[in-house]
Amino acid sequence: MDYSQRLSDALQGLHDEGRYRTFIDIERKQGHFPRATWHAPDGSNREITVWCGNDYLGMGQHPKVLAAMHEAIDATGAGSGGTRNISGTTVYHKALEAELADLHQKEAALVFTSAYIANEAALSVLPKLFPGLVIVSDELNHASMIEGIRHGNCEKKVFRHNDMAHLRELLESIEPGRPILIAFESIYSMDGDFGKIGEICDLADEFGALTYIDEVHAVGMYGPRGGGVTERDRLAHRIDIINGTMAKAYGVMGGYVAASAQMIDAIRSFAPGFIFTTSLPPAIAAGATASIRHLKSDGTLRQMQQTNARILKMRLKGMGLPIDDHGSHIVPVHVGNPVKCKMLSDRLLEEHGIYVQPINFPTVPRGTERLRFTPSPVHTPDLLNRLVQAMDSLWQQCELNRAELSA
């Protein structure tokens, strides 16, 4: 077999479909976000504005976060030195887990190196803890949830996105007495829509199912203390396991699950993804703790971010651009063509200094390609004006359709 040719064919297929992913080299400047320096392929350096980052609130440059990280690294050094059960549990990890448990009003929390790993590890181990488990999963759940369920080797049923009648139908088809877990998200990040948390909890109560929610794009962003949509809607007590991240609104890295002390102890004791992974560096844990504490007591950045998101949606819709507006902080602009989506992204960057990554298959279904904007509190009115003007011009140049505007 010609292995090299097989690789070339696979990569060429991505190029031909217009969905080959290009990662640009950017250098963030502390104190200047969302401005960054783009190290272009031609060797030049250009100032750009990042419009697609997941550091939703700019906490990655917050003085309290940086001070906590400097203090921890000066006190302990760089790495954690091992897995959590072999010298890798420090006072910083314990403090972070206590802060997370308090955030969600749960008995305990468990920190992982990423929310992807937290989802994969937790969901894959639950079938071992509950033999015969059936996991009922929303069809738009994140890849990490899908992988976790697959690795659990249990029976899986998939319900149409946010379709409660279909979810009920699937639950009714499960043999009475079998353990059930319903897995879903609070915010689906590609469309920016919300999961039907209350209705799913009602069905879980009716059918005796556990509930597992991914709050990755909501923690820090919603609720009086940043506990996510479940906190905002006063439903956290009805969720058995909450998954979240420190890598988005909290501006650092790492993921976690929060649940009862018994559930967390079981995941800690049986999940290979936790047992055999080197723990987060203490400095990262310290920074995440500082970020969570700050956003618990100060909702100013959340309010500013929501305001900027509403303004951007209003202005783009006013130009007839096709936007999904579900009331969340995410602003997806549908292009529907992978080649033109990449073209828009490239021209925004090269001609206007605006960086937004194209979202193509397999992240979203074919034919629904989009640009996904994430305005932050530090995107100024001037930056927003530049974005709107650039989108208006390029949308016309790329011969893309606009919505019919009412008089």
C-alpha distance (Angstrom), angle and dihedral (degrees) to the residues before:
residue distance angle dihedral
M1 . . .
D2 3.80 . .
Y3 3.79 98.8 .
S4 3.78 93.6 179.5
Q5 3.81 91.9 54.6
R6 3.79 91.2 49.9
L7 3.80 89.9 54.5
S8 3.80 91.5 46.6
D9 3.81 91.5 50.9
A10 3.80 92.3 49.7
L11 3.80 93.2 49.8
Q12 3.81 92.9 43.4
G13 3.80 88.5 54.3
L14 3.80 89.3 59.6
H15 3.80 90.8 49.5
D16 3.82 91.8 48.5
E17 3.81 91.7 51.9
G18 3.80 91.7 48.4
R19 3.78 93.5 -120.1
Y20 3.80 102.9 104.7
R21 3.79 105.0 133.7
T22 3.78 118.1 -125.8
F23 3.79 118.7 -165.0
I24 3.76 113.2 -153.8
D25 3.80 119.9 -147.7
I26 3.79 109.0 -118.9
E27 3.79 132.8 171.6
R28 3.76 116.9 -151.9
K29 3.80 116.1 -146.2
Q30 3.80 116.2 -143.0
G31 3.78 109.1 -120.4
H32 3.81 93.9 17.1
F33 3.82 103.4 72.3
P34 3.06 128.1 166.0
R35 3.79 83.4 36.3
A36 3.80 115.3 82.6
T37 3.79 140.4 164.1
W38 3.80 118.1 -107.2
H39 3.79 114.2 -149.6
A40 3.79 96.8 -152.4
P41 3.83 123.9 -152.2
D42 3.82 90.4 -111.2
G43 3.81 89.9 62.7
S44 3.79 96.1 -105.1
N45 3.80 124.7 126.6
R46 3.80 118.3 -137.0
E47 3.78 133.1 179.9
I48 3.80 112.4 -120.5
T49 3.80 138.8 173.2
V50 3.80 117.7 -121.2
W51 3.82 110.9 -136.6
C52 3.81 100.3 164.9
G53 3.80 104.4 52.7
N54 3.79 123.8 128.2
D55 3.80 93.0 -143.4
Y56 3.78 82.5 101.1
L57 3.81 98.2 178.0
G58 3.80 101.0 29.0
M59 3.81 91.3 -111.6
G60 3.80 90.0 142.0
Q61 3.80 87.4 80.3
H62 3.81 100.0 34.6
P63 3.83 112.7 132.6
K64 3.82 93.4 -131.0
V65 3.79 91.4 53.6
L66 3.80 94.0 47.1
A67 3.81 92.6 46.2
A68 3.80 91.8 51.8
M69 3.80 91.4 49.7
H70 3.81 93.5 48.0
E71 3.79 90.7 49.5
A72 3.81 92.6 49.7
I73 3.79 95.8 46.7
D74 3.80 91.5 47.4
A75 3.80 89.7 50.2
T76 3.81 101.0 42.2
G77 3.80 111.5 13.8
A78 3.79 129.4 -123.4
G79 3.79 113.4 -51.7
S80 3.78 135.5 35.2
G81 3.79 93.3 -120.5
G82 3.77 99.7 -130.6
T83 3.77 151.0 -9.4
R84 3.78 118.1 -46.1
N85 3.81 92.6 -98.4
I86 3.82 94.3 44.0
S87 3.82 108.0 55.9
G88 3.83 95.1 -57.4
T89 3.81 99.0 106.5
T90 3.79 111.5 93.9
V91 3.78 136.8 169.5
Y92 3.82 86.8 -97.5
H93 3.80 92.8 58.8
K94 3.78 92.6 46.9
A95 3.81 91.5 48.9
L96 3.79 91.2 50.1
E97 3.80 93.1 50.1
A98 3.80 91.0 48.9
E99 3.81 89.9 50.6
L100 3.81 91.2 50.5
A101 3.79 94.1 47.5
D102 3.80 88.9 51.7
L103 3.81 91.3 47.1
H104 3.80 91.1 59.9
Q105 3.82 96.7 30.5
K106 3.80 90.4 -119.6
E107 3.78 127.9 139.2
A108 3.80 94.8 -117.4
A109 3.80 146.5 -2.0
L110 3.79 135.2 -155.8
V111 3.83 123.8 -148.3
F112 3.80 124.3 -142.4
T113 3.80 132.7 -179.4
S114 3.81 90.6 -101.8
A115 3.79 140.6 -0.2
Y116 3.81 87.6 -114.2
I117 3.79 90.2 60.2
A118 3.81 91.0 42.8
N119 3.81 90.9 55.1
E120 3.78 94.2 43.0
A121 3.80 94.1 46.6
A122 3.80 97.6 43.8
L123 3.79 98.0 43.3
S124 3.80 93.7 44.5
V125 3.81 93.6 51.8
L126 3.82 98.2 46.3
P127 3.85 94.0 76.7
K128 3.80 87.8 56.4
L129 3.79 90.8 51.6
F130 3.80 93.2 45.4
P131 3.84 108.8 36.2
G132 3.79 112.2 -148.6
L133 3.82 92.0 24.0
V134 3.79 117.7 166.8
I135 3.81 114.7 -155.6
V136 3.80 115.2 -154.8
S137 3.80 108.7 -160.8
D138 3.81 135.1 -171.3
E139 3.80 108.9 -116.3
L140 3.82 92.3 -125.8
N141 3.80 96.2 52.9
H142 3.79 116.8 136.8
A143 3.80 120.7 -88.2
S144 3.82 90.3 -110.4
M145 3.81 90.6 59.5
I146 3.80 91.8 46.5
E147 3.82 91.0 50.4
G148 3.78 92.4 47.4
I149 3.79 92.0 51.6
R150 3.81 91.2 46.3
H151 3.79 92.4 50.8
G152 3.80 90.2 50.0
N153 3.82 89.2 67.3
C154 3.78 92.6 -145.6
E155 3.79 132.9 129.9
K156 3.79 111.2 -75.2
K157 3.78 131.3 -165.4
V158 3.81 122.2 -172.0
F159 3.79 121.8 -151.4
R160 3.79 124.4 -157.7
H161 3.77 111.1 -96.0
N162 3.81 111.2 -74.3
D163 3.83 90.1 -19.1
M164 3.79 104.1 143.5
A165 3.80 94.4 -178.3
H166 3.81 90.0 56.6
L167 3.81 91.1 45.7
R168 3.81 89.8 52.9
E169 3.79 90.5 48.5
L170 3.81 91.4 53.4
L171 3.80 92.9 46.1
E172 3.79 90.6 51.1
S173 3.82 89.7 53.4
I174 3.81 92.8 59.7
E175 3.78 116.8 97.4
P176 3.83 109.8 -104.5
G177 3.78 113.7 -103.3
R178 3.81 96.9 30.0
P179 3.83 116.4 123.2
I180 3.82 112.9 -106.7
L181 3.79 133.6 -166.0
I182 3.81 123.3 -168.7
A183 3.82 111.1 -154.0
F184 3.80 121.6 -166.1
E185 3.81 144.4 133.6
S186 3.77 134.0 -107.5
I187 3.82 94.3 -143.1
Y188 3.79 122.6 19.1
S189 3.77 100.8 -145.1
M190 3.80 101.5 -151.8
D191 3.83 95.6 56.3
G192 3.79 98.3 20.9
D193 3.82 93.8 -130.8
F194 3.79 126.6 141.4
G195 3.78 129.0 -116.0
K196 3.81 117.1 -119.4
I197 3.78 93.6 -111.1
G198 3.80 100.2 166.8
E199 3.80 94.5 46.9
I200 3.80 92.0 46.8
C201 3.80 90.5 50.5
D202 3.81 89.7 51.3
L203 3.80 90.8 53.8
A204 3.80 90.8 45.0
D205 3.81 89.8 54.8
E206 3.78 91.5 47.6
F207 3.81 94.5 50.4
G208 3.81 98.5 34.1
A209 3.81 94.3 -114.4
L210 3.78 131.7 154.6
T211 3.81 117.5 -123.2
Y212 3.81 126.1 -135.7
I213 3.81 119.6 -175.6
D214 3.79 131.4 -174.4
E215 3.83 108.1 -144.2
V216 3.80 94.7 171.4
H217 3.81 96.2 127.2
A218 3.80 93.7 38.8
V219 3.80 108.1 47.9
G220 3.78 110.6 103.6
M221 3.81 89.0 13.0
Y222 3.82 105.4 70.8
G223 3.77 137.3 35.7
P224 3.83 130.2 42.7
R225 3.82 91.1 -75.7
G226 3.80 100.3 24.6
G227 3.80 95.1 -96.1
G228 3.78 91.2 140.7
V229 3.78 134.6 -114.6
T230 3.80 91.1 -43.7
E231 3.80 88.9 60.0
R232 3.80 93.0 43.5
D233 3.81 90.9 52.5
R234 3.83 93.8 39.1
L235 3.80 92.1 -119.8
A236 3.81 103.3 116.2
H237 3.82 91.3 103.7
R238 3.82 89.0 61.0
I239 3.81 94.2 55.5
D240 3.80 117.2 86.5
I241 3.82 98.6 -162.4
I242 3.82 126.2 20.8
N243 3.80 120.4 -166.4
G244 3.78 120.5 -160.7
T245 3.78 145.2 155.8
M246 3.79 140.8 -129.6
A247 3.82 91.0 -157.1
K248 3.80 100.1 79.3
A249 3.81 123.0 37.0
Y250 3.82 90.6 8.6
G251 3.80 91.4 54.7
V252 3.82 100.0 -139.0
M253 3.83 127.4 76.5
G254 3.79 141.9 -93.7
G255 3.79 136.8 74.4
Y256 3.78 138.2 -127.6
V257 3.77 149.7 -176.9
A258 3.80 124.0 -133.8
A259 3.80 123.4 -160.9
S260 3.79 143.0 118.9
A261 3.80 116.7 -32.0
Q262 3.80 89.9 -112.1
M263 3.82 93.7 51.2
I264 3.80 92.3 47.8
D265 3.81 91.3 47.6
A266 3.80 90.1 52.7
I267 3.82 93.9 49.1
R268 3.82 90.0 45.3
S269 3.78 91.0 51.0
F270 3.81 100.9 43.6
A271 3.84 110.5 25.5
P272 3.83 112.2 99.7
G273 3.81 89.9 -160.3
F274 3.79 87.9 65.6
I275 3.79 101.7 33.2
F276 3.81 98.0 51.7
T277 3.82 101.6 37.9
T278 3.80 125.3 95.7
S279 3.78 108.7 -115.0
L280 3.79 126.2 -113.6
P281 3.82 116.3 -80.4
P282 3.83 110.3 -96.0
A283 3.81 91.0 -118.9
I284 3.81 90.7 58.5
A285 3.79 91.1 48.9
A286 3.81 90.7 48.8
G287 3.80 92.6 49.9
A288 3.80 92.1 48.5
T289 3.80 91.5 49.9
A290 3.80 91.4 51.2
S291 3.80 91.4 48.6
I292 3.82 93.7 49.6
R293 3.80 92.0 47.5
H294 3.79 92.2 50.2
L295 3.80 95.0 49.1
K296 3.79 91.3 47.1
S297 3.79 90.1 63.8
D298 3.80 102.6 30.4
G299 3.80 121.6 54.2
T300 3.81 96.0 171.4
L301 3.80 95.4 103.8
R302 3.82 91.5 48.4
Q303 3.80 90.9 53.7
M304 3.81 93.3 46.8
Q305 3.79 91.5 49.2
Q306 3.80 93.5 50.9
T307 3.81 89.9 49.2
N308 3.80 92.5 52.5
A309 3.80 91.3 47.4
R310 3.81 91.8 51.8
I311 3.81 92.0 48.8
L312 3.80 93.2 49.3
K313 3.80 92.6 48.4
M314 3.79 92.1 48.2
R315 3.80 93.3 50.5
L316 3.81 95.8 45.2
K317 3.80 91.6 46.7
G318 3.79 88.5 48.5
M319 3.82 88.2 61.8
G320 3.79 91.2 50.8
L321 3.79 96.6 -107.6
P322 3.83 113.3 154.8
I323 3.80 106.0 -109.3
D324 3.79 132.5 168.3
D325 3.80 106.8 -136.9
H326 3.78 113.2 -174.9
G327 3.78 94.8 154.1
S328 3.80 96.9 -97.9
H329 3.80 129.3 119.2
I330 3.81 93.9 -101.5
V331 3.84 120.0 96.8
P332 3.83 112.4 -161.1
V333 3.81 116.6 -175.9
H334 3.80 111.0 -163.1
V335 3.80 118.3 -135.7
G336 3.81 100.0 163.7
N337 3.79 96.3 -156.1
P338 3.83 123.8 81.9
V339 3.82 95.4 -150.6
K340 3.80 94.3 50.0
C341 3.80 91.2 41.7
K342 3.81 89.5 56.9
M343 3.80 90.2 43.4
L344 3.79 91.5 53.9
S345 3.78 91.6 48.0
D346 3.81 92.9 48.4
R347 3.79 94.5 47.8
L348 3.79 93.6 45.6
L349 3.79 88.0 55.2
E350 3.79 100.2 40.3
E351 3.81 99.6 38.3
H352 3.80 102.9 29.4
G353 3.81 106.7 22.6
I354 3.83 90.9 -119.9
Y355 3.79 117.1 137.9
V356 3.79 118.4 -155.3
Q357 3.79 120.0 147.7
P358 3.83 118.9 -132.1
I359 3.81 113.9 -117.0
N360 3.80 111.3 -142.6
F361 3.81 140.2 158.8
P362 3.03 130.3 -27.3
T363 3.81 90.3 30.9
V364 3.81 88.1 53.9
P365 3.84 130.0 13.0
R366 3.79 118.6 -86.2
G367 3.78 111.3 -89.4
T368 3.82 93.1 32.0
E369 3.81 98.4 78.8
R370 3.79 112.4 152.4
L371 3.76 150.3 167.9
R372 3.80 110.9 -114.5
F373 3.79 115.9 -153.5
T374 3.79 123.0 -165.2
P375 3.81 109.5 -169.9
S376 3.79 114.3 -161.4
P377 3.82 134.0 -160.6
V378 3.80 89.2 -98.4
H379 3.81 96.8 56.0
T380 3.81 99.7 106.2
P381 3.83 125.9 -144.4
D382 3.80 88.7 -105.9
L383 3.81 92.2 54.7
L384 3.78 89.8 47.5
N385 3.82 91.1 51.0
R386 3.79 90.7 52.2
L387 3.79 91.6 50.7
V388 3.81 94.0 49.4
Q389 3.81 93.0 47.7
A390 3.81 92.2 48.1
M391 3.81 92.6 48.9
D392 3.81 91.4 48.9
S393 3.79 92.3 52.3
L394 3.80 98.3 42.1
W395 3.81 94.2 43.7
Q396 3.80 88.2 60.7
Q397 3.80 94.0 43.1
C398 3.82 91.3 51.6
E399 3.84 89.6 50.9
L400 3.79 94.6 -124.3
N401 3.78 122.9 162.0
R402 3.78 124.0 -106.2
A403 3.76 128.7 -151.9
E404 3.77 118.9 -102.8
L405 3.80 107.5 -99.2
S406 3.79 119.1 -139.7
A407 3.79 117.5 -126.0
